Amino acid sequence: MGYLGTRFSAYQLLHKERLANPLLDIEGGLGAGVGGEINYEQEEDATDGRRWWKRAAIGGYFGVGGGVELNFHRDFKFSLYLRSRVQLSRAINIPLTVWYTVGAGFEFTILRYVKIYNGHYFGMYDDVMDREVGYVTDVGLKFVFDIF
């Protein structure tokens, strides 16, 4: 599955020309693609025979975050953050699955509009047949667009 979303930040409202600035944002998005499997350990015959790449899926997410940004230079910044997200997905013959994550991470801003980040999260998924908890790492690249 692939997701497309947006993050709205109160950066312009909270940002001042100082070494440390607070961060606050909300995010949301929708996703579609293929994926998912039925394989419940509690039941011997709990599969429907459909492979994951033949199973259409949709989903969405909503999250909030906060942190602090350290300004070393106009084009180089370092941020520490806390985030929480709820993500829902539904696939053919698979019940609604809800993922919960909460965690912390860091982010480097380079070249003013390019960000590299790494987050570490405690996660849990839950559906009507199964529940699992675990650890998730998120690494990525972001591009910033100032539209306001």
Rosetta constraint file for C-alpha pairs under 8 A:
AtomPair CA 1 CA 31 HARMONIC 6.50 0.50
AtomPair CA 1 CA 32 HARMONIC 5.44 0.50
AtomPair CA 1 CA 33 HARMONIC 4.27 0.50
AtomPair CA 1 CA 34 HARMONIC 5.43 0.50
AtomPair CA 1 CA 35 HARMONIC 6.37 0.50
AtomPair CA 1 CA 57 HARMONIC 7.02 0.50
AtomPair CA 1 CA 58 HARMONIC 7.59 0.50
AtomPair CA 2 CA 31 HARMONIC 5.39 0.50
AtomPair CA 2 CA 32 HARMONIC 5.79 0.50
AtomPair CA 2 CA 33 HARMONIC 6.11 0.50
AtomPair CA 3 CA 29 HARMONIC 6.63 0.50
AtomPair CA 3 CA 30 HARMONIC 5.59 0.50
AtomPair CA 3 CA 31 HARMONIC 3.97 0.50
AtomPair CA 3 CA 32 HARMONIC 6.69 0.50
AtomPair CA 3 CA 60 HARMONIC 7.68 0.50
AtomPair CA 4 CA 29 HARMONIC 5.49 0.50
AtomPair CA 4 CA 30 HARMONIC 5.71 0.50
AtomPair CA 4 CA 31 HARMONIC 6.13 0.50
AtomPair CA 5 CA 27 HARMONIC 7.19 0.50
AtomPair CA 5 CA 28 HARMONIC 5.47 0.50
AtomPair CA 5 CA 29 HARMONIC 3.65 0.50
AtomPair CA 5 CA 30 HARMONIC 6.25 0.50
AtomPair CA 6 CA 27 HARMONIC 5.67 0.50
AtomPair CA 6 CA 28 HARMONIC 5.81 0.50
AtomPair CA 6 CA 29 HARMONIC 6.28 0.50
AtomPair CA 7 CA 25 HARMONIC 6.73 0.50
AtomPair CA 7 CA 26 HARMONIC 5.73 0.50
AtomPair CA 7 CA 27 HARMONIC 4.12 0.50
AtomPair CA 7 CA 28 HARMONIC 6.62 0.50
AtomPair CA 8 CA 25 HARMONIC 5.51 0.50
AtomPair CA 8 CA 26 HARMONIC 5.46 0.50
AtomPair CA 8 CA 27 HARMONIC 6.15 0.50
AtomPair CA 9 CA 23 HARMONIC 7.59 0.50
AtomPair CA 9 CA 24 HARMONIC 5.96 0.50
AtomPair CA 9 CA 25 HARMONIC 4.20 0.50
AtomPair CA 9 CA 26 HARMONIC 6.61 0.50
AtomPair CA 10 CA 14 HARMONIC 6.20 0.50
AtomPair CA 10 CA 23 HARMONIC 7.05 0.50
AtomPair CA 10 CA 24 HARMONIC 5.74 0.50
AtomPair CA 10 CA 25 HARMONIC 6.11 0.50
AtomPair CA 11 CA 15 HARMONIC 5.54 0.50
AtomPair CA 11 CA 23 HARMONIC 6.30 0.50
AtomPair CA 11 CA 24 HARMONIC 7.10 0.50
AtomPair CA 14 CA 21 HARMONIC 6.93 0.50
AtomPair CA 14 CA 22 HARMONIC 6.41 0.50
AtomPair CA 14 CA 23 HARMONIC 7.21 0.50
AtomPair CA 15 CA 21 HARMONIC 5.79 0.50
AtomPair CA 15 CA 22 HARMONIC 7.27 0.50
AtomPair CA 16 CA 21 HARMONIC 6.79 0.50
AtomPair CA 18 CA 71 HARMONIC 7.14 0.50
AtomPair CA 19 CA 70 HARMONIC 5.49 0.50
AtomPair CA 19 CA 71 HARMONIC 4.98 0.50
AtomPair CA 19 CA 72 HARMONIC 6.97 0.50
AtomPair CA 20 CA 68 HARMONIC 6.48 0.50
AtomPair CA 20 CA 69 HARMONIC 5.50 0.50
AtomPair CA 20 CA 70 HARMONIC 4.63 0.50
AtomPair CA 20 CA 71 HARMONIC 6.30 0.50
AtomPair CA 21 CA 68 HARMONIC 5.56 0.50
AtomPair CA 21 CA 69 HARMONIC 5.13 0.50
AtomPair CA 21 CA 70 HARMONIC 6.65 0.50
AtomPair CA 21 CA 71 HARMONIC 7.97 0.50
AtomPair CA 22 CA 66 HARMONIC 7.43 0.50
AtomPair CA 22 CA 67 HARMONIC 5.89 0.50
AtomPair CA 22 CA 68 HARMONIC 4.56 0.50
AtomPair CA 22 CA 69 HARMONIC 6.30 0.50
AtomPair CA 23 CA 65 HARMONIC 7.80 0.50
AtomPair CA 23 CA 66 HARMONIC 5.08 0.50
AtomPair CA 23 CA 67 HARMONIC 4.86 0.50
AtomPair CA 23 CA 68 HARMONIC 5.45 0.50
AtomPair CA 23 CA 69 HARMONIC 6.75 0.50
AtomPair CA 23 CA 81 HARMONIC 7.94 0.50
AtomPair CA 24 CA 64 HARMONIC 7.72 0.50
AtomPair CA 24 CA 65 HARMONIC 5.77 0.50
AtomPair CA 24 CA 66 HARMONIC 4.41 0.50
AtomPair CA 24 CA 67 HARMONIC 6.74 0.50
AtomPair CA 25 CA 64 HARMONIC 5.82 0.50
AtomPair CA 25 CA 65 HARMONIC 5.38 0.50
AtomPair CA 25 CA 66 HARMONIC 6.51 0.50
AtomPair CA 26 CA 62 HARMONIC 7.51 0.50
AtomPair CA 26 CA 63 HARMONIC 5.69 0.50
AtomPair CA 26 CA 64 HARMONIC 4.44 0.50
AtomPair CA 26 CA 65 HARMONIC 6.43 0.50
AtomPair CA 27 CA 61 HARMONIC 7.89 0.50
AtomPair CA 27 CA 62 HARMONIC 5.60 0.50
AtomPair CA 27 CA 63 HARMONIC 5.12 0.50
AtomPair CA 27 CA 64 HARMONIC 6.32 0.50
AtomPair CA 28 CA 60 HARMONIC 7.39 0.50
AtomPair CA 28 CA 61 HARMONIC 5.35 0.50
AtomPair CA 28 CA 62 HARMONIC 4.36 0.50
AtomPair CA 28 CA 63 HARMONIC 6.42 0.50
AtomPair CA 29 CA 60 HARMONIC 5.50 0.50
AtomPair CA 29 CA 61 HARMONIC 5.44 0.50
AtomPair CA 29 CA 62 HARMONIC 6.88 0.50
AtomPair CA 30 CA 58 HARMONIC 7.66 0.50
AtomPair CA 30 CA 59 HARMONIC 5.75 0.50
AtomPair CA 30 CA 60 HARMONIC 4.15 0.50
AtomPair CA 30 CA 61 HARMONIC 6.56 0.50
AtomPair CA 31 CA 58 HARMONIC 5.49 0.50
AtomPair CA 31 CA 59 HARMONIC 4.92 0.50
AtomPair CA 31 CA 60 HARMONIC 5.71 0.50
AtomPair CA 32 CA 56 HARMONIC 7.67 0.50
AtomPair CA 32 CA 57 HARMONIC 5.65 0.50
AtomPair CA 32 CA 58 HARMONIC 4.29 0.50
AtomPair CA 32 CA 59 HARMONIC 6.36 0.50
AtomPair CA 33 CA 56 HARMONIC 5.85 0.50
AtomPair CA 33 CA 57 HARMONIC 5.37 0.50
AtomPair CA 33 CA 58 HARMONIC 6.53 0.50
AtomPair CA 34 CA 52 HARMONIC 6.77 0.50
AtomPair CA 34 CA 53 HARMONIC 5.54 0.50
AtomPair CA 34 CA 54 HARMONIC 6.75 0.50
AtomPair CA 34 CA 55 HARMONIC 5.29 0.50
AtomPair CA 34 CA 56 HARMONIC 4.47 0.50
AtomPair CA 34 CA 57 HARMONIC 5.11 0.50
AtomPair CA 34 CA 91 HARMONIC 7.81 0.50
AtomPair CA 35 CA 52 HARMONIC 4.65 0.50
AtomPair CA 35 CA 53 HARMONIC 5.72 0.50
AtomPair CA 35 CA 54 HARMONIC 7.54 0.50
AtomPair CA 35 CA 55 HARMONIC 5.61 0.50
AtomPair CA 35 CA 56 HARMONIC 6.58 0.50
AtomPair CA 35 CA 57 HARMONIC 6.22 0.50
AtomPair CA 35 CA 91 HARMONIC 7.21 0.50
AtomPair CA 36 CA 52 HARMONIC 5.27 0.50
AtomPair CA 36 CA 55 HARMONIC 6.82 0.50
AtomPair CA 36 CA 57 HARMONIC 7.69 0.50
AtomPair CA 36 CA 91 HARMONIC 6.62 0.50
AtomPair CA 36 CA 94 HARMONIC 7.39 0.50
AtomPair CA 37 CA 47 HARMONIC 7.81 0.50
AtomPair CA 37 CA 50 HARMONIC 7.74 0.50
AtomPair CA 37 CA 51 HARMONIC 7.12 0.50
AtomPair CA 37 CA 52 HARMONIC 5.72 0.50
AtomPair CA 37 CA 94 HARMONIC 7.32 0.50
AtomPair CA 38 CA 46 HARMONIC 6.48 0.50
AtomPair CA 38 CA 47 HARMONIC 5.13 0.50
AtomPair CA 38 CA 48 HARMONIC 6.99 0.50
AtomPair CA 38 CA 94 HARMONIC 6.74 0.50
AtomPair CA 39 CA 46 HARMONIC 5.83 0.50
AtomPair CA 39 CA 47 HARMONIC 5.70 0.50
AtomPair CA 40 CA 44 HARMONIC 7.98 0.50
AtomPair CA 40 CA 46 HARMONIC 5.85 0.50
AtomPair CA 40 CA 47 HARMONIC 7.82 0.50
AtomPair CA 40 CA 129 HARMONIC 7.17 0.50
AtomPair CA 40 CA 130 HARMONIC 7.06 0.50
AtomPair CA 41 CA 46 HARMONIC 7.99 0.50
AtomPair CA 48 CA 93 HARMONIC 7.89 0.50
AtomPair CA 50 CA 54 HARMONIC 6.43 0.50
AtomPair CA 50 CA 55 HARMONIC 6.94 0.50
AtomPair CA 51 CA 55 HARMONIC 6.82 0.50
AtomPair CA 55 CA 91 HARMONIC 6.38 0.50
AtomPair CA 55 CA 92 HARMONIC 5.69 0.50
AtomPair CA 56 CA 91 HARMONIC 5.67 0.50
AtomPair CA 56 CA 92 HARMONIC 5.99 0.50
AtomPair CA 57 CA 89 HARMONIC 6.99 0.50
AtomPair CA 57 CA 90 HARMONIC 5.59 0.50
AtomPair CA 57 CA 91 HARMONIC 4.03 0.50
AtomPair CA 57 CA 92 HARMONIC 6.65 0.50
AtomPair CA 58 CA 89 HARMONIC 5.66 0.50
AtomPair CA 58 CA 90 HARMONIC 5.51 0.50
AtomPair CA 58 CA 91 HARMONIC 6.43 0.50
AtomPair CA 59 CA 87 HARMONIC 7.28 0.50
AtomPair CA 59 CA 88 HARMONIC 5.28 0.50
AtomPair CA 59 CA 89 HARMONIC 4.00 0.50
AtomPair CA 59 CA 90 HARMONIC 6.14 0.50
AtomPair CA 60 CA 87 HARMONIC 5.78 0.50
AtomPair CA 60 CA 88 HARMONIC 5.44 0.50
AtomPair CA 60 CA 89 HARMONIC 6.61 0.50
AtomPair CA 61 CA 85 HARMONIC 6.97 0.50
AtomPair CA 61 CA 86 HARMONIC 5.64 0.50
AtomPair CA 61 CA 87 HARMONIC 4.15 0.50
AtomPair CA 61 CA 88 HARMONIC 6.22 0.50
AtomPair CA 62 CA 85 HARMONIC 5.71 0.50
AtomPair CA 62 CA 86 HARMONIC 5.54 0.50
AtomPair CA 62 CA 87 HARMONIC 6.56 0.50
AtomPair CA 63 CA 83 HARMONIC 7.18 0.50
AtomPair CA 63 CA 84 HARMONIC 5.52 0.50
AtomPair CA 63 CA 85 HARMONIC 4.01 0.50
AtomPair CA 63 CA 86 HARMONIC 6.25 0.50
AtomPair CA 64 CA 83 HARMONIC 5.87 0.50
AtomPair CA 64 CA 84 HARMONIC 5.61 0.50
AtomPair CA 64 CA 85 HARMONIC 6.58 0.50
AtomPair CA 65 CA 81 HARMONIC 6.92 0.50
AtomPair CA 65 CA 82 HARMONIC 5.59 0.50
AtomPair CA 65 CA 83 HARMONIC 4.24 0.50
AtomPair CA 65 CA 84 HARMONIC 6.37 0.50
AtomPair CA 66 CA 81 HARMONIC 5.59 0.50
AtomPair CA 66 CA 82 HARMONIC 5.51 0.50
AtomPair CA 66 CA 83 HARMONIC 6.64 0.50
AtomPair CA 67 CA 79 HARMONIC 7.10 0.50
AtomPair CA 67 CA 80 HARMONIC 5.56 0.50
AtomPair CA 67 CA 81 HARMONIC 4.03 0.50
AtomPair CA 67 CA 82 HARMONIC 6.01 0.50
AtomPair CA 68 CA 79 HARMONIC 5.66 0.50
AtomPair CA 68 CA 80 HARMONIC 5.58 0.50
AtomPair CA 68 CA 81 HARMONIC 6.50 0.50
AtomPair CA 69 CA 77 HARMONIC 6.81 0.50
AtomPair CA 69 CA 78 HARMONIC 5.80 0.50
AtomPair CA 69 CA 79 HARMONIC 4.20 0.50
AtomPair CA 69 CA 80 HARMONIC 6.58 0.50
AtomPair CA 70 CA 77 HARMONIC 5.69 0.50
AtomPair CA 70 CA 78 HARMONIC 5.17 0.50
AtomPair CA 70 CA 79 HARMONIC 5.95 0.50
AtomPair CA 71 CA 76 HARMONIC 6.87 0.50
AtomPair CA 71 CA 77 HARMONIC 4.77 0.50
AtomPair CA 71 CA 78 HARMONIC 6.72 0.50
AtomPair CA 72 CA 76 HARMONIC 5.97 0.50
AtomPair CA 72 CA 77 HARMONIC 5.65 0.50
AtomPair CA 72 CA 78 HARMONIC 7.70 0.50
AtomPair CA 73 CA 77 HARMONIC 6.52 0.50
AtomPair CA 74 CA 112 HARMONIC 6.92 0.50
AtomPair CA 75 CA 109 HARMONIC 6.93 0.50
AtomPair CA 75 CA 110 HARMONIC 5.67 0.50
AtomPair CA 75 CA 111 HARMONIC 5.09 0.50
AtomPair CA 75 CA 112 HARMONIC 4.39 0.50
AtomPair CA 76 CA 108 HARMONIC 7.16 0.50
AtomPair CA 76 CA 109 HARMONIC 5.28 0.50
AtomPair CA 76 CA 110 HARMONIC 5.01 0.50
AtomPair CA 76 CA 111 HARMONIC 6.86 0.50
AtomPair CA 76 CA 112 HARMONIC 6.72 0.50
AtomPair CA 77 CA 108 HARMONIC 5.77 0.50
AtomPair CA 77 CA 109 HARMONIC 4.91 0.50
AtomPair CA 77 CA 110 HARMONIC 7.06 0.50
AtomPair CA 78 CA 106 HARMONIC 7.28 0.50
AtomPair CA 78 CA 107 HARMONIC 5.77 0.50
AtomPair CA 78 CA 108 HARMONIC 4.72 0.50
AtomPair CA 78 CA 109 HARMONIC 6.34 0.50
AtomPair CA 79 CA 106 HARMONIC 5.46 0.50
AtomPair CA 79 CA 107 HARMONIC 5.07 0.50
AtomPair CA 79 CA 108 HARMONIC 6.51 0.50
AtomPair CA 80 CA 104 HARMONIC 7.46 0.50
AtomPair CA 80 CA 105 HARMONIC 5.89 0.50
AtomPair CA 80 CA 106 HARMONIC 4.55 0.50
AtomPair CA 80 CA 107 HARMONIC 6.62 0.50
AtomPair CA 81 CA 104 HARMONIC 5.54 0.50
AtomPair CA 81 CA 105 HARMONIC 5.45 0.50
AtomPair CA 81 CA 106 HARMONIC 6.18 0.50
AtomPair CA 82 CA 102 HARMONIC 7.53 0.50
AtomPair CA 82 CA 103 HARMONIC 5.71 0.50
AtomPair CA 82 CA 104 HARMONIC 4.38 0.50
AtomPair CA 82 CA 105 HARMONIC 6.62 0.50
AtomPair CA 83 CA 101 HARMONIC 7.97 0.50
AtomPair CA 83 CA 102 HARMONIC 5.70 0.50
AtomPair CA 83 CA 103 HARMONIC 5.53 0.50
AtomPair CA 83 CA 104 HARMONIC 6.19 0.50
AtomPair CA 84 CA 100 HARMONIC 7.60 0.50
AtomPair CA 84 CA 101 HARMONIC 5.57 0.50
AtomPair CA 84 CA 102 HARMONIC 4.31 0.50
AtomPair CA 84 CA 103 HARMONIC 6.59 0.50
AtomPair CA 85 CA 99 HARMONIC 8.00 0.50
AtomPair CA 85 CA 100 HARMONIC 5.91 0.50
AtomPair CA 85 CA 101 HARMONIC 5.31 0.50
AtomPair CA 85 CA 102 HARMONIC 6.60 0.50
AtomPair CA 86 CA 98 HARMONIC 6.99 0.50
AtomPair CA 86 CA 99 HARMONIC 5.74 0.50
AtomPair CA 86 CA 100 HARMONIC 4.79 0.50
AtomPair CA 86 CA 101 HARMONIC 6.66 0.50
AtomPair CA 87 CA 98 HARMONIC 5.70 0.50
AtomPair CA 87 CA 99 HARMONIC 4.95 0.50
AtomPair CA 87 CA 100 HARMONIC 6.52 0.50
AtomPair CA 88 CA 96 HARMONIC 6.94 0.50
AtomPair CA 88 CA 97 HARMONIC 5.70 0.50
AtomPair CA 88 CA 98 HARMONIC 4.54 0.50
AtomPair CA 88 CA 99 HARMONIC 6.26 0.50
AtomPair CA 89 CA 96 HARMONIC 5.89 0.50
AtomPair CA 89 CA 97 HARMONIC 5.32 0.50
AtomPair CA 89 CA 98 HARMONIC 6.59 0.50
AtomPair CA 90 CA 94 HARMONIC 6.46 0.50
AtomPair CA 90 CA 95 HARMONIC 6.30 0.50
AtomPair CA 90 CA 96 HARMONIC 4.80 0.50
AtomPair CA 90 CA 97 HARMONIC 6.34 0.50
AtomPair CA 91 CA 95 HARMONIC 7.24 0.50
AtomPair CA 91 CA 96 HARMONIC 7.62 0.50
AtomPair CA 95 CA 127 HARMONIC 6.40 0.50
AtomPair CA 95 CA 128 HARMONIC 6.78 0.50
AtomPair CA 96 CA 127 HARMONIC 6.07 0.50
AtomPair CA 96 CA 128 HARMONIC 7.81 0.50
AtomPair CA 97 CA 125 HARMONIC 6.72 0.50
AtomPair CA 97 CA 126 HARMONIC 5.71 0.50
AtomPair CA 97 CA 127 HARMONIC 4.73 0.50
AtomPair CA 98 CA 125 HARMONIC 5.47 0.50
AtomPair CA 98 CA 126 HARMONIC 5.32 0.50
AtomPair CA 98 CA 127 HARMONIC 6.49 0.50
AtomPair CA 99 CA 123 HARMONIC 7.02 0.50
AtomPair CA 99 CA 124 HARMONIC 5.68 0.50
AtomPair CA 99 CA 125 HARMONIC 4.23 0.50
AtomPair CA 99 CA 126 HARMONIC 6.54 0.50
AtomPair CA 100 CA 123 HARMONIC 5.58 0.50
AtomPair CA 100 CA 124 HARMONIC 5.27 0.50
AtomPair CA 100 CA 125 HARMONIC 6.23 0.50
AtomPair CA 101 CA 121 HARMONIC 6.05 0.50
AtomPair CA 101 CA 122 HARMONIC 5.69 0.50
AtomPair CA 101 CA 123 HARMONIC 4.32 0.50
AtomPair CA 101 CA 124 HARMONIC 6.54 0.50
AtomPair CA 102 CA 121 HARMONIC 5.42 0.50
AtomPair CA 102 CA 122 HARMONIC 5.60 0.50
AtomPair CA 102 CA 123 HARMONIC 6.63 0.50
AtomPair CA 103 CA 119 HARMONIC 6.97 0.50
AtomPair CA 103 CA 120 HARMONIC 5.60 0.50
AtomPair CA 103 CA 121 HARMONIC 4.02 0.50
AtomPair CA 103 CA 122 HARMONIC 6.01 0.50
AtomPair CA 104 CA 119 HARMONIC 5.65 0.50
AtomPair CA 104 CA 120 HARMONIC 5.65 0.50
AtomPair CA 104 CA 121 HARMONIC 6.51 0.50
AtomPair CA 105 CA 117 HARMONIC 7.34 0.50
AtomPair CA 105 CA 118 HARMONIC 5.57 0.50
AtomPair CA 105 CA 119 HARMONIC 3.87 0.50
AtomPair CA 105 CA 120 HARMONIC 5.91 0.50
AtomPair CA 106 CA 117 HARMONIC 5.82 0.50
AtomPair CA 106 CA 118 HARMONIC 5.67 0.50
AtomPair CA 106 CA 119 HARMONIC 6.41 0.50
AtomPair CA 107 CA 115 HARMONIC 6.58 0.50
AtomPair CA 107 CA 116 HARMONIC 5.62 0.50
AtomPair CA 107 CA 117 HARMONIC 4.17 0.50
AtomPair CA 107 CA 118 HARMONIC 6.45 0.50
AtomPair CA 108 CA 115 HARMONIC 5.57 0.50
AtomPair CA 108 CA 116 HARMONIC 5.33 0.50
AtomPair CA 108 CA 117 HARMONIC 6.38 0.50
AtomPair CA 109 CA 113 HARMONIC 7.08 0.50
AtomPair CA 109 CA 114 HARMONIC 5.83 0.50
AtomPair CA 109 CA 115 HARMONIC 4.44 0.50
AtomPair CA 109 CA 116 HARMONIC 6.61 0.50
AtomPair CA 110 CA 114 HARMONIC 5.44 0.50
AtomPair CA 110 CA 115 HARMONIC 6.08 0.50
AtomPair CA 110 CA 116 HARMONIC 7.90 0.50
AtomPair CA 113 CA 143 HARMONIC 5.64 0.50
AtomPair CA 113 CA 144 HARMONIC 4.83 0.50
AtomPair CA 113 CA 145 HARMONIC 7.28 0.50
AtomPair CA 114 CA 141 HARMONIC 7.24 0.50
AtomPair CA 114 CA 142 HARMONIC 5.84 0.50
AtomPair CA 114 CA 143 HARMONIC 4.84 0.50
AtomPair CA 114 CA 144 HARMONIC 6.37 0.50
AtomPair CA 115 CA 141 HARMONIC 5.68 0.50
AtomPair CA 115 CA 142 HARMONIC 4.98 0.50
AtomPair CA 115 CA 143 HARMONIC 6.37 0.50
AtomPair CA 115 CA 144 HARMONIC 7.76 0.50
AtomPair CA 116 CA 139 HARMONIC 7.72 0.50
AtomPair CA 116 CA 140 HARMONIC 5.89 0.50
AtomPair CA 116 CA 141 HARMONIC 4.68 0.50
AtomPair CA 116 CA 142 HARMONIC 6.44 0.50
AtomPair CA 117 CA 138 HARMONIC 7.89 0.50
AtomPair CA 117 CA 139 HARMONIC 5.69 0.50
AtomPair CA 117 CA 140 HARMONIC 5.43 0.50
AtomPair CA 117 CA 141 HARMONIC 6.44 0.50
AtomPair CA 117 CA 142 HARMONIC 7.99 0.50
AtomPair CA 118 CA 137 HARMONIC 7.29 0.50
AtomPair CA 118 CA 138 HARMONIC 5.60 0.50
AtomPair CA 118 CA 139 HARMONIC 4.47 0.50
AtomPair CA 118 CA 140 HARMONIC 6.66 0.50
AtomPair CA 119 CA 137 HARMONIC 5.75 0.50
AtomPair CA 119 CA 138 HARMONIC 4.97 0.50
AtomPair CA 119 CA 139 HARMONIC 6.49 0.50
AtomPair CA 120 CA 135 HARMONIC 7.43 0.50
AtomPair CA 120 CA 136 HARMONIC 6.00 0.50
AtomPair CA 120 CA 137 HARMONIC 4.67 0.50
AtomPair CA 120 CA 138 HARMONIC 6.38 0.50
AtomPair CA 121 CA 135 HARMONIC 5.80 0.50
AtomPair CA 121 CA 136 HARMONIC 5.08 0.50
AtomPair CA 121 CA 137 HARMONIC 6.20 0.50
AtomPair CA 121 CA 138 HARMONIC 7.91 0.50
AtomPair CA 122 CA 133 HARMONIC 7.57 0.50
AtomPair CA 122 CA 134 HARMONIC 5.99 0.50
AtomPair CA 122 CA 135 HARMONIC 4.79 0.50
AtomPair CA 122 CA 136 HARMONIC 6.28 0.50
AtomPair CA 123 CA 133 HARMONIC 5.70 0.50
AtomPair CA 123 CA 134 HARMONIC 5.32 0.50
AtomPair CA 123 CA 135 HARMONIC 5.76 0.50
AtomPair CA 123 CA 136 HARMONIC 6.47 0.50
AtomPair CA 124 CA 131 HARMONIC 7.22 0.50
AtomPair CA 124 CA 132 HARMONIC 5.60 0.50
AtomPair CA 124 CA 133 HARMONIC 4.21 0.50
AtomPair CA 124 CA 134 HARMONIC 6.27 0.50
AtomPair CA 125 CA 131 HARMONIC 5.67 0.50
AtomPair CA 125 CA 132 HARMONIC 5.56 0.50
AtomPair CA 125 CA 133 HARMONIC 6.60 0.50
AtomPair CA 126 CA 130 HARMONIC 6.03 0.50
AtomPair CA 126 CA 131 HARMONIC 4.51 0.50
AtomPair CA 126 CA 132 HARMONIC 6.81 0.50
AtomPair CA 127 CA 131 HARMONIC 6.46 0.50
